[in-house]
């Protein structure tokens, strides 16, 4: 892992930052606060994207509901 970007609705806690540093070892960690996410976080690890935000979850639910109609 070379680069990790965490976009969250609020700043990471000190405990969360320590855990992230332990898991990623020597990766460059960048933190971005985006209040549009409502809650949760979007984590980018190199070229992978993990969307655990409330906004992302609601968007996926909306898409699923539209495809089932």
Beta strands, then each sheet from edge to edge (+ up, - down):
strand 1: 3-8
strand 2: 28-33
strand 3: 41-45
strand 4: 48-51
sheet 1: 2+ 1+ 3- 4+
end
